[in-house]
């Protein structure tokens, strides 16, 4: 049976948000070595990853029950030469019991996985003609189990599953099948034919919409899957509204002036609130906060986490933007300040016309000549230009 190609017009019109399907992968493939590098980060620097991104966590389960803390032996070890060696080691460790480990927020664990998620997000946005309004995540699921430890559930996110090791089948049902929530194998088995069975294999991408119920099982083999997920809705403005409320000064008075008939003026409490609101609009603090959040979201493809930095990167004399990079900038009105963002990073620089010209050249796709930076004294004469170049290089944009 012919598979619809991922990111094709047919996918956008007939499948996205409508039904679960196995798709032709359109060249999407996650490199095993890149995944290994990211998973070792969870083993060695889990606390650091969680500090960078609250969604970066590892969850383990044994015999269908989530463990209180992640089982350390379930992490990929640098001594595991291949994913197959890793699977065999953990299988031996559990002595025949079922096991699983789920890694969430892989984009914080390495630049290669960040690039892969950003590229996928951009390709989907081009295919749909819009970008879904919620955040984007990239996760990894490894294990051998009769059913997902949470049972039949809803992610509330569109899900694309790529396979590095076969073995998993996902069963998906439309969102109106709430009667199935929480069921585990074998209790949902009689309902399998009422849904769609999505075989996770290396030659396809398994997709289901954000409202679909689903459960996975990989009973005979240790499967390895990398999933990219898209939430339909975000709460971008909520944090701004919460911040406004937090900075409003609201004194708690125990008495008030006597009010007489006639012309009225704001009370001292109301004057204080009005002054605060006016200041937020005139000093640029609210505009800057909103602009920074917007730039981070848009240049990261809504991963909302910056690409891991490159320390002391080399800068060529002739530079262009890397294929994954989205470059944006925002000039603060009247403040002579420019916010420059790329790959989920954002920094403030004094506004300079030559810097904006450099950014315009890069964003047009043309190369920019930086050979003059090697000339004696040039970096000192144009420090803001030099700082911008260094920032873009560290962000992996050049």
Backbone torsions as a table, in degrees:
resi	resn	phi	psi	omega
1	UNK	NA	132.3	-177.4
2	UNK	-67.1	134.4	176.9
3	UNK	-96.2	138.0	173.1
4	UNK	-68.9	139.6	-178.1
5	UNK	-79.8	135.4	174.5
6	UNK	-56.8	138.4	178.2
7	UNK	71.8	6.7	179.8
8	UNK	-81.3	161.6	175.2
9	UNK	-57.0	-35.6	178.8
10	UNK	-65.3	-39.9	176.0
11	UNK	-61.4	-45.8	-177.0
12	UNK	-63.7	-36.9	-174.9
13	UNK	-89.1	-32.1	-170.4
14	UNK	-110.4	-19.5	-172.5
15	UNK	-118.5	-46.5	-176.6
16	UNK	-51.5	122.9	177.1
17	UNK	72.6	0.3	-175.0
18	UNK	-112.1	-44.1	-174.0
19	UNK	-154.4	159.9	175.6
20	UNK	-80.6	146.1	-176.9
21	UNK	-161.1	155.3	168.6
22	UNK	-94.8	127.6	-172.4
23	UNK	-115.5	148.6	169.4
24	UNK	-67.3	132.8	-166.6
25	UNK	-72.7	-10.0	176.8
26	UNK	53.3	37.4	176.8
27	UNK	84.5	-2.6	179.8
28	UNK	-73.4	123.3	179.4
29	UNK	-156.5	128.5	179.9
30	UNK	-94.1	128.7	-175.3
31	UNK	-71.3	133.7	-177.8
32	UNK	-61.0	-41.2	-178.0
33	UNK	-66.6	-36.9	176.9
34	UNK	-64.0	-40.6	178.5
35	UNK	-66.1	-43.6	179.2
36	UNK	-57.7	-45.0	-179.9
37	UNK	-59.8	-42.9	-179.4
38	UNK	-67.2	-42.1	-176.4
39	UNK	-68.5	-32.9	176.0
40	UNK	-64.2	-32.1	176.6
41	UNK	-60.7	-38.7	177.7
42	UNK	-64.5	-36.3	179.4
43	UNK	-68.8	-43.6	-171.7
44	UNK	-94.3	-27.9	-172.7
45	UNK	-136.7	42.9	-177.5
46	UNK	-59.6	-42.7	-179.1
47	UNK	-64.6	-39.2	178.7
48	UNK	-64.2	-41.4	179.2
49	UNK	-63.8	-42.4	179.7
50	UNK	-65.3	-31.6	177.2
51	UNK	-68.7	-34.9	178.5
52	UNK	-74.2	-34.3	-173.6
53	UNK	-152.8	117.1	-176.4
54	UNK	-62.7	-20.3	-178.7
55	UNK	-88.0	-4.1	179.7
56	UNK	-86.9	99.0	179.4
57	UNK	-146.1	162.2	175.7
58	UNK	-117.5	136.2	-178.3
59	UNK	-125.7	129.4	179.9
60	UNK	-119.2	153.5	177.8
61	UNK	-142.6	147.0	176.3
62	UNK	-127.7	127.7	-178.4
63	UNK	50.5	42.2	174.1
64	UNK	79.4	9.5	-178.9
65	UNK	-123.2	126.5	179.5
66	UNK	-66.2	136.5	178.1
67	UNK	-81.5	153.2	-178.6
68	UNK	-60.7	-40.8	174.3
69	UNK	-129.9	155.5	-179.6
70	UNK	-59.3	136.3	176.8
71	UNK	-74.2	117.4	-173.4
72	UNK	-60.4	-36.5	-177.4
73	UNK	-66.4	-17.6	-179.8
74	UNK	-79.6	-14.9	177.7
75	UNK	-71.5	148.9	173.7
76	UNK	-67.4	132.5	-178.6
77	UNK	-102.2	142.3	177.0
78	UNK	-55.6	-23.4	179.5
79	UNK	-76.5	-14.1	175.5
80	UNK	-75.6	109.4	-174.5
81	UNK	-68.0	-34.1	-179.1
82	UNK	-137.5	168.9	174.4
83	UNK	-62.6	-32.5	178.7
84	UNK	-67.5	-41.4	176.4
85	UNK	-61.3	-41.6	178.6
86	UNK	-60.2	-48.9	-178.7
87	UNK	-61.3	-42.3	-179.9
88	UNK	-65.4	-38.2	-179.9
89	UNK	-64.4	-46.6	-179.2
90	UNK	-69.0	-38.3	176.9
91	UNK	-58.4	-40.8	177.8
92	UNK	-67.4	-38.0	-178.8
93	UNK	-63.5	-40.6	-175.7
94	UNK	-83.7	-8.3	174.8
95	UNK	54.6	52.0	173.9
96	UNK	88.3	-7.9	178.6
97	UNK	-77.7	161.5	176.1
98	UNK	-77.0	148.2	-179.4
99	UNK	-153.0	158.2	176.0
100	UNK	-159.3	153.9	171.3
101	UNK	-139.5	134.5	178.9
102	UNK	-119.7	129.3	177.9
103	UNK	-109.5	125.7	179.5
104	UNK	-113.7	146.6	177.4
105	UNK	72.9	44.1	-176.7
106	UNK	-62.5	-23.7	-175.0
107	UNK	-64.6	-19.9	178.0
108	UNK	-83.4	-9.8	-172.6
109	UNK	-95.5	-2.2	179.2
110	UNK	174.4	147.1	-176.5
111	UNK	-65.3	-32.4	-178.5
112	UNK	-65.4	-42.5	179.2
113	UNK	-72.2	-32.6	175.2
114	UNK	-62.8	-46.5	179.8
115	UNK	-61.1	-40.5	-178.7
116	UNK	-64.2	-43.4	179.5
117	UNK	-67.5	-41.7	179.4
118	UNK	-64.2	-43.0	179.4
119	UNK	-63.0	-41.0	178.4
120	UNK	-64.0	-44.3	179.8
121	UNK	-61.1	-43.1	179.6
122	UNK	-66.3	-40.8	-179.9
123	UNK	-64.9	-39.7	177.8
124	UNK	-65.4	-42.2	179.9
125	UNK	-61.4	-40.9	178.4
126	UNK	-65.0	-38.4	-178.7
127	UNK	-68.4	-39.3	-177.1
128	UNK	-83.4	-23.8	-173.9
129	UNK	84.2	4.8	175.7
130	UNK	-159.7	163.9	177.6
131	UNK	-107.0	127.1	176.6
132	UNK	-51.7	146.2	-169.2
133	UNK	-77.6	-12.3	-177.7
134	UNK	-95.4	-172.3	-177.9
135	UNK	-78.5	167.8	179.0
136	UNK	-119.5	141.3	178.6
137	UNK	-134.5	158.9	172.2
138	UNK	-133.8	125.7	-170.9
139	UNK	-128.7	168.3	177.3
140	UNK	-137.2	136.0	-179.2
141	UNK	-125.5	125.2	-177.0
142	UNK	-132.9	139.2	174.1
143	UNK	156.3	-178.9	176.0
144	UNK	-137.1	113.6	-172.0
145	UNK	-159.5	155.9	-178.3
146	UNK	-77.2	-28.1	172.8
147	UNK	-165.6	156.5	177.9
148	UNK	-50.1	137.3	-172.2
149	UNK	-63.8	-21.4	176.8
150	UNK	-86.2	-6.8	-176.5
151	UNK	76.8	-164.6	178.0
152	UNK	-65.2	130.0	-174.1
153	UNK	-150.7	175.5	178.2
154	UNK	-123.4	131.4	178.2
155	UNK	-86.3	-21.0	-172.7
156	UNK	59.8	29.9	178.3
157	UNK	-147.9	143.4	172.0
158	UNK	-65.7	139.3	-171.2
159	UNK	-129.1	127.2	176.1
160	UNK	-119.4	120.0	-176.0
161	UNK	-110.7	122.5	174.0
162	UNK	-106.5	145.8	-171.6
163	UNK	-115.4	129.1	173.3
164	UNK	-103.4	-26.9	173.1
165	UNK	-138.2	124.2	-177.0
166	UNK	-67.0	167.2	174.7
167	UNK	137.7	-25.6	-174.9
168	UNK	-91.5	142.2	168.1
169	UNK	-125.1	131.7	175.4
170	UNK	-106.2	136.7	175.5
171	UNK	-109.0	129.2	-175.7
172	UNK	-127.5	141.3	178.7
173	UNK	-130.6	151.7	177.3
174	UNK	-59.3	160.5	-173.7
175	UNK	-63.8	-15.0	-179.1
176	UNK	-82.1	-0.7	179.8
177	UNK	-91.4	55.0	-179.7
178	UNK	-65.2	-17.6	179.2
179	UNK	-65.4	-15.3	-177.5
180	UNK	-92.1	-11.1	-174.3
181	UNK	-54.4	130.9	174.9
182	UNK	87.1	-11.2	-178.3
183	UNK	-68.8	139.4	174.7
184	UNK	-115.8	166.4	176.5
185	UNK	-65.8	135.6	10.6
186	UNK	-96.6	9.9	-170.5
187	UNK	-69.7	-24.4	178.1
188	UNK	-96.4	-0.7	-172.5
189	UNK	-57.7	-39.5	-177.2
190	UNK	-70.6	-9.7	179.1
191	UNK	-100.3	0.7	-176.1
192	UNK	-59.3	-41.9	-177.7
193	UNK	-69.6	-11.9	179.6
194	UNK	-86.7	-8.7	179.9
195	UNK	-118.4	-156.2	179.6
196	UNK	-117.9	128.4	176.0
197	UNK	-91.8	118.1	-179.7
198	UNK	-105.2	108.4	178.2
199	UNK	-80.2	123.5	178.2
200	UNK	-88.3	111.1	-178.9
201	UNK	-140.1	161.2	-173.3
202	UNK	-65.8	-19.9	-176.3
203	UNK	-95.7	16.2	-178.3
204	UNK	-154.3	164.1	171.0
205	UNK	-115.0	126.0	178.3
206	UNK	-92.8	128.4	-176.4
207	UNK	-126.6	139.6	166.1
208	UNK	-141.4	148.3	-176.3
209	UNK	-71.8	168.4	-171.4
210	UNK	-66.1	-21.6	-178.0
211	UNK	-99.2	0.4	-174.9
212	UNK	-78.6	139.0	170.2
213	UNK	-79.2	148.7	-178.9
214	UNK	-159.0	162.2	174.4
215	UNK	-153.1	153.0	-178.4
216	UNK	-122.8	150.8	174.0
217	UNK	-144.8	142.3	177.9
218	UNK	-144.7	77.9	-166.5
219	UNK	-76.7	-33.1	-170.3
220	UNK	-104.2	-27.4	-176.4
221	UNK	-128.4	153.9	172.2
222	UNK	-79.6	111.6	-178.9
223	UNK	-94.7	154.5	177.0
224	UNK	-132.8	120.5	-178.4
225	UNK	-132.3	142.6	172.5
226	UNK	-113.8	122.9	-176.8
227	UNK	-114.7	137.8	171.6
228	UNK	-110.5	128.0	-174.0
229	UNK	-123.7	145.2	-176.2
230	UNK	-130.1	121.0	174.4
231	UNK	-85.8	137.8	-177.5
232	UNK	-69.1	-38.8	-171.5
233	UNK	-123.4	145.5	176.4
234	UNK	-121.9	172.7	177.6
235	UNK	-124.2	49.3	-173.7
236	UNK	-55.4	-41.3	-174.0
237	UNK	-84.2	-14.3	-177.1
238	UNK	-61.6	-42.2	-178.4
239	UNK	-64.8	-33.8	177.3
240	UNK	-67.0	-43.0	178.8
241	UNK	-63.6	-41.0	178.0
242	UNK	-63.3	-39.8	179.9
243	UNK	-65.5	-41.8	178.2
244	UNK	-59.0	-45.5	178.9
245	UNK	-61.5	-36.1	-176.9
246	UNK	-70.0	-28.2	-177.6
247	UNK	-95.6	-8.7	176.1
248	UNK	-70.0	128.3	179.5
249	UNK	-87.3	120.9	-175.4
250	UNK	-126.4	85.5	-179.0
251	UNK	-65.1	142.9	178.4
252	UNK	-97.9	100.5	-177.4
253	UNK	-88.7	149.2	177.0
254	UNK	-103.4	-11.0	177.7
255	UNK	-150.1	159.3	-177.7
256	UNK	-134.5	157.9	177.5
257	UNK	-65.0	152.4	174.0
258	UNK	-72.2	130.8	-179.3
259	UNK	-99.4	126.7	179.8
260	UNK	-106.1	159.7	176.1
261	UNK	-60.7	151.5	177.4
262	UNK	123.4	-167.8	-179.3
263	UNK	-59.7	138.8	-176.1
264	UNK	-114.0	155.7	174.9
265	UNK	-132.1	158.5	179.5
266	UNK	-58.4	144.2	173.7
267	UNK	-67.6	166.4	179.8
268	UNK	-61.8	-35.8	177.2
269	UNK	-62.5	-47.8	-178.6
270	UNK	-66.8	-35.3	177.2
271	UNK	-61.9	-39.7	179.6
272	UNK	-63.3	-42.8	177.9
273	UNK	-64.0	-43.1	-179.7
274	UNK	-63.5	-41.7	179.0
275	UNK	-62.4	-40.2	179.1
276	UNK	-65.0	-45.0	-180.0
277	UNK	-62.8	-42.0	179.3
278	UNK	-64.4	-38.7	179.6
279	UNK	-64.0	-38.8	178.8
280	UNK	-61.6	-32.1	-179.7
281	UNK	-83.0	-25.7	-174.3
282	UNK	-99.8	-28.7	-177.5
283	UNK	-87.9	-2.8	175.6
284	UNK	82.6	-0.1	-175.2
285	UNK	-65.9	-42.7	179.7
286	UNK	-70.3	-43.5	179.1
287	UNK	-60.3	-43.8	-179.5
288	UNK	-63.2	-44.2	-179.2
289	UNK	-60.7	-44.9	-180.0
290	UNK	-66.7	-40.0	-178.8
291	UNK	-65.4	-43.5	180.0
292	UNK	-61.3	-46.8	179.9
293	UNK	-60.8	-42.7	-179.9
294	UNK	-64.0	-44.5	-178.9
295	UNK	-63.6	-40.8	179.4
296	UNK	-64.1	-45.8	-179.5
297	UNK	-63.9	-46.4	-174.3
298	UNK	-71.2	-40.3	-177.5
299	UNK	-78.7	-13.4	175.9
300	UNK	-97.0	2.0	-176.1
301	UNK	66.6	27.9	-178.9
302	UNK	68.6	20.8	165.9
303	UNK	-68.8	-28.5	175.8
304	UNK	64.9	16.3	176.5
305	UNK	-134.0	133.0	-178.6
306	UNK	-67.6	150.1	174.9
307	UNK	-63.1	136.4	177.2
308	UNK	-51.6	136.0	-173.3
309	UNK	-75.8	154.2	173.6
310	UNK	-102.4	114.2	-179.9
311	UNK	-76.9	133.2	178.3
312	UNK	49.6	54.2	-180.0
313	UNK	-73.3	149.9	175.1
314	UNK	-79.9	140.5	179.2
315	UNK	-116.1	121.9	-179.7
316	UNK	-74.0	164.9	177.9
317	UNK	-72.0	-29.2	178.2
318	UNK	-121.2	117.1	-172.9
319	UNK	-122.3	151.0	170.0
320	UNK	-135.2	169.0	176.2
321	UNK	-73.6	143.2	173.8
322	UNK	-67.6	154.3	-175.3
323	UNK	-57.4	-31.5	-175.9
324	UNK	-81.6	-12.9	-167.8
325	UNK	-79.5	134.5	164.4
326	UNK	-110.1	121.2	-179.3
327	UNK	-108.9	127.8	176.8
328	UNK	-139.9	157.1	173.5
329	UNK	-146.2	159.5	-175.8
330	UNK	-139.7	123.2	-179.7
331	UNK	-96.9	119.4	179.3
332	UNK	-70.6	127.3	-174.9
333	UNK	-63.5	117.8	173.1
334	UNK	75.9	0.6	-175.7
335	UNK	-105.3	-0.8	180.0
336	UNK	55.5	37.6	-179.0
337	UNK	-126.4	140.6	178.4
338	UNK	-124.8	128.2	173.9
339	UNK	-97.0	120.7	-178.5
340	UNK	-112.1	132.5	-176.0
341	UNK	-137.8	145.2	174.2
342	UNK	-160.1	139.6	174.8
343	UNK	53.0	38.6	176.2
344	UNK	81.9	1.4	175.2
345	UNK	-99.4	153.1	176.8
346	UNK	-148.9	136.3	178.9
347	UNK	-142.3	154.7	-179.1
348	UNK	-101.3	135.2	178.0
349	UNK	-135.3	152.0	170.7
350	UNK	-60.9	141.6	-178.9
351	UNK	-68.1	129.2	175.7
352	UNK	-136.2	132.4	-178.2
353	UNK	-63.6	-37.7	-179.2
354	UNK	-68.1	-33.5	176.9
355	UNK	-66.5	-43.9	179.0
356	UNK	-62.5	-38.2	176.6
357	UNK	-62.1	-40.5	176.7
358	UNK	-61.3	-44.4	179.7
359	UNK	-65.9	-38.2	178.3
360	UNK	-64.6	-38.9	177.6
361	UNK	-61.9	-48.0	-179.5
362	UNK	-62.2	-45.1	-175.8
363	UNK	-68.3	-21.2	177.3
364	UNK	-77.8	-10.9	-177.8
365	UNK	94.4	-4.0	-179.3
366	UNK	-83.3	154.5	176.4
367	UNK	-76.3	150.4	177.7
368	UNK	-115.6	133.5	-178.2
369	UNK	-87.3	117.7	179.7
370	UNK	-114.9	16.3	-176.6
371	UNK	-60.7	-28.9	-178.1
372	UNK	-65.3	-21.0	179.9
373	UNK	-65.7	-21.1	179.7
374	UNK	-81.8	-10.9	179.6
375	UNK	-72.2	144.7	-177.5
376	UNK	-56.8	129.1	173.5
377	UNK	83.0	-7.6	-176.3
378	UNK	-68.4	-38.8	179.7
379	UNK	-63.7	-36.6	-179.9
380	UNK	-73.4	-32.9	179.9
381	UNK	-71.8	-32.1	-177.1
382	UNK	-128.5	66.0	-174.0
383	UNK	-64.0	-35.3	-179.1
384	UNK	-67.2	-38.1	176.0
385	UNK	-63.0	-47.3	-178.9
386	UNK	-61.3	-42.9	179.4
387	UNK	-62.4	-37.9	179.0
388	UNK	-65.0	-43.3	178.9
389	UNK	-61.5	-46.3	-178.8
390	UNK	-61.9	-42.7	179.9
391	UNK	-61.2	-47.5	-179.5
392	UNK	-62.3	-38.0	178.8
393	UNK	-66.1	-43.7	179.9
394	UNK	-64.9	-30.7	179.9
395	UNK	-80.3	-1.0	179.8
396	UNK	75.7	24.8	-176.9
397	UNK	-90.6	-21.6	-176.0
398	UNK	-108.0	NA	NA
